[in-house]
Amino acid sequence: MLTTISRSSTAIAEHASALVGDTPLLELTRTGSGTRLLLKLEQFNPTGSGKIRMARQMVLAAERSGRLRPGGHIVEPTSGNTGLGLAMIALERGYRFTAVVDSHAARDKLRAMAAMGAELVLVDSDSTGGPSTVERRRVADEIAARTGAFRPDQHNNPANNDGYVELAGELIDALDRIDYLVGAVGTGGSLCGTTRELRRRGVPVTTIGVEPIGSIIFGGPGGKYWQSGAGSPPGFTVGSNVDYGCIDEGVPVGDVAAFTTARVVARRTGLLIGGTAGAAISLALRRLTLVPAGSTIVVLVCDAGEKYLDTMYDDEWLRARGLLDEAAHRRLHRLLDAYADSVDIAAADLCRKAGA
């Protein structure tokens, strides 16, 4: 079993989890007023997701407390990204891992977990075809009670939020100012954990949480949604890691807007991102002209889009569900073009004033 998860002192990592963190920032766009929209690309972590941060932290905390002993067993319900993180940490540290999943999860996430040696227990999706979060939790609890396995409980485990302390530090080290932080809310760990540490270190950030329309986290009516890895469906008890004191505003974003934005980002940058990141970017793009001039908005990009090539990046999949809106794609391209033009106009005005 590995005895440490710290980075090697050389340029060569000794194990994959040592590569976690130090993910890049990309400027997606800016306006003529000097406001800019930056993407924190958590997809560059091992497993293609920022959730490897909290998976690692939950396992280490369980080891320190004695809840997880050498050769132990971990079981957790997951839509995929947490499971990928737990699968990697489990194999590195010598644990058996069982992921309780449903067919709402991206198939490539399930294949990747299995490739890393995870045991998959599949439960039926609910009658709406949405995520069967309640049933996944019930089955995981039953397995843990029957086998004595460690159940991290990512929705209520404080080590989840603690896993993003380093992410906050990376933002502080990279940026002179962080005015707004925007991110999708599922367990709440990434957005609330990052916000809590930023504020603890004196950064007066305004935080906006995004959930799918149909999720109940911010009190909206429950319903069906296709965004994977964010939100809470009807009947699910929102966990304690959703710290409402860390979230200044909660905004629902629909599947069409989320998926359209992710696809447009791919066309303009060459980077594939997940649908929940598309939702967060969609909201941030609408806010760019509403915030004070010179603001910096950071969006947490939770995961990579390569896992969704047969869903949200597939036109036929979208059409079959009424989620392909080509006019919305064109409008978003025009909006991004307008932001770029506003920068050119502002620069030209500056030149004219300087020459006057």
N, C-alpha and C positions, 0 to 999 in steps of 0.2 A: 504494500500500500504506500502511496506517496505521502510524504510527511509535510509537504508545504505546497502552497499554490502561488507563492510569490514569483515574480518575473526573474528569470535568470540574470545574473550580472553581466553575461555576455550577450552578443547579438543573436545567439541561437537559443531558442526556447527548448526546454527539456520535456515539456508535455503541452498538449494543446490548450489546456485552460490557462496556461501562462500567457497566452496571446489575447486574453480578454482585456478590453479597455483600450484607451487611446484611440478611439474611433474618430474619423475625420469630420470636419464641418465643411459644408458646401453652400455657397451663396446661390440660392435659386433665382432670386430677383431682387431688385431694389427700385425705389421710386425717385422722382426728381427732388423730393423733399429730403432725401438722404436716409429714409427708412429702408431697412433691408430685412429680407427673410432668409434665415439660415437653416439648413437641415443638419441635425446631428445624426450621422449615418450609423446607427447601431447595427445595421446589417453586416458591417465589417467585423463583427465579433465572430468567434467560432460558433458554429451552428446557424449562422446567419440571423441572429436575433440578440437584442439586448437582454433577454430574459436569462441568458447564461449567467449574467451578473447575480441575479437573485437566487438562481438555482444553486450556484456555488456557495453563496452566503448561508442559505438555509441548511445545506449539508454540513458546512463547517460549524455552524451554531449547534446543530444536533450532536455532532461529535464532541464538542466542548461540554455540552450538558449531560452527556452519557445516554441520550435517547437513541443514538446510532452507534453501534459497536462494530468492530472489525468483522467483515463477512456478512453484514446485516442486509436487510431487505427494505427497499423504499417502494411505496405505492402512492400514486397521485392521479387524480382526474385532471385531464389537460386537453386543450384544443390543439396542442402541438408544440408551440415554442418553449413553454416551460418543460414539457416532456423531453424535448431535444436537449435542453440544458441539463436536466437531471440525468438523462441517459449518458451524456459525456462525463459528467462528474462521477457518476456511479461506476462506470467502467474504469476510470482512472484510479478510483480509490477502493475498488474491490467489492462493490455492492451489487446485489441483484436489484433490478428496477422493473416494476410493473406499471404501465401507463394505462389508465382507464380512459378510453376514447370513444368517439362516435363518428358517424359518416359525414357529419358537418365539417370535420377537420379536413384540411387539404391532404390529398392522398400522398403527396410527396413528403409531407411531414411524417406520416405514419410509416412510410417506407424507410425514411432516414432513421427514425427511432429503432425500427427493427434491425436495420443494418448495423446499428451500434450495440445490438444485443438486448434491447429492451423487449420485455414480454408485453404484448398488446392484448387488452381485454376490451372487446367492442360491445357497446350497448346500443340499442336502437335509438335513432333520433326521435324527437317527440312528434306528435301528430301534425304539427305545422311544417315539419321538415327543418326546423331551426335547431339550434344547439340543445342537447339534452343535458344541460348543466346540472340540474337537480338529480337526475338519475345517475350520472357519472359520479357525483359526490357520494350518493348512497352506496353504490357498488364499491367504491374505493374504501369507504368506512367499514363496510362488511368484510372486505379482504383484510384490512388492517386488524380488525377485531379478531378474525379467525386465525391469522398467521402471526400476529405480533409485529407486523411490519411497521416501520416508521412512516407516518403520514405527514408530510410537511405542512399541508393545509395552507397553500400559497395565499389564499384570500384573507387569512387572519394571522399568519406568522409574521411577527415584526422583523424578522431577518430578511424578509422580502424587501421592505422599504430600505433597510440598512444596506442592501446590496447596491444601492445607487449613490452612495456617498462619493465613491470615486468618480462617477459620471459628473456630479456637481463640481467636483474639483477640476475635472478636465475643462468644463465650460469656463470656470473662473480663470484658469490659467491661459485659456485661448482668447478670451474676449475682454475688452475694456468695460463693456456694459452689457447687461442682459435685462431688457425691460419687460419682455413678455416670454413666457414659456407655454407652449401649446403641445398637448399630447393626448392620445387616446387613453381612455380609462377602462380597464378590465378588472384586474385585481387591485389597481390603484398604486401598486408599488413603484413603478418607474416615475410617474408624474409626481406623486406625493413624496416619495423618498428623495427625489432630486430637489423638489421645491423646499422641503424641510431643511436640507443641508445648505442650499443656497441662502436661505434666510438666516440660518444659524451663523453663517459666515458673513452676514451683513449685506447681502444682495437683496434689495427691495423689489423682487420680481413679482409681476402680476401673472397669475397662472390661470390658464383656460383649459378645462377638461372637455374632451369630445367623446361622445358615445353614439352608437348607431340609433337612428330612429327605430323604436321598438324595444330599446333597452329601458330599464327602470331605475338606473343609478341616480339620475337627477329628477326622478319623480314623474316622468312622462308615462303615458299609457303603454302597456306592454304590447308587443306584436312580433311578427316575424322579421328577421333581418339576415343578410348573407355575409356581413363582415365577420371574419373569423378572428377570435382572440381578444375582442373588446366587448364591453357592455355586459349586462346581466339580463337574462330573459325573465318573463313573468314567472312568479313562484320561487325565484331564487333569492335567498337572503344576502344582501350586499354585505361583504366582509368588512372587518375593522380596518383593513389597510387602505380603504377608500377614506382618507382623512379629509372631510369636507372643509376643515379649517385651513387646509393647504390649497384649496381650489377656490379662486375668486369668482369664477363663472363656469357653469356647465352648459354645453351646447349640443343638441342632437344634430347629427348629419346623416342624411339618407345614403343608401347604397349607391344610387346613381351618381351622386356628387363624389362620393368616396372613390368609386372605381374609375370614373371619368378622370379625376385628378391624377390618380396613380398612373393611368395610361398616358396622359398628356406629359407628365413628368418623364416617363420613359422615352417618349418621342423627342423631348427637348434636351434631355441630358444623357440618354443612354443607360440610365440606372433604373433597374426594376425595383420597386418598393411594394410593400404590402398594402392591402386595402384600408386598414385602420390608419396607416400613415397618410394615405390619400385623403381620408376624412379630416385629419388634423391640418394638412396643408390646405385643403379646400377652405376651411374656416380662416386660417391665417391669411390667405390671399384676399379674402373679403375684408379683412380688418386693416390691411396695409395703409389704406388712405384715411382711416378713421383714427389712428393713433397719432400721438404727437410727432412732429417732424424729427428726423434723426433717430428714431427708435430702432432697437434691434429686437426682432422676433425670432426666437429659436423654436423649431419644431422637432420633437423627438420622433425620429423615424425608427419604428420598432423593429421591423424585420425586412428581409429581402423578398422581392417579388417572384423570384424563380420558382417558389413553391406554389404559385398560383397560375402557372401557364395554362393549365387546363380548366381554369375557372374564370377569374376576372380579366385575364388577358386573352381569352378566347371569345371571339365575336359570337359564335353560335351558342355558347353557354349563356352569355349575357342575353341574347335575343330570346332564348327559350324561357327566360325568367322576367322578361320585360325590363331589362336593366341597361340595354344599349341605347344611348341617346347621342347620336352623331352631332346633332345641333349643339348639345352641351359641350362636346369636344371642341367644336369650332369657336364657341363663345370663350372658352377658357384660353385657347390659343390667342384669340384677339386681346383678352385681358393682359396676358403676359407680354404681348407685343406692345400694348399701350404703356405698361410699366417701363419697358425698355425705352420707348420713345420719350417718355417723360424725363428720363435721365439725360437723353441727348438734348432735349429742349432746355433743361436746366443748365447744362454745360454751355450751350450756345448763349443763353442769357448772361451767364457769368462772363463769358468772353467779351460780349458786347459792352457790359458795364465796365470791365477792366480797360477796354479801349476807349471808353468815352472820355 
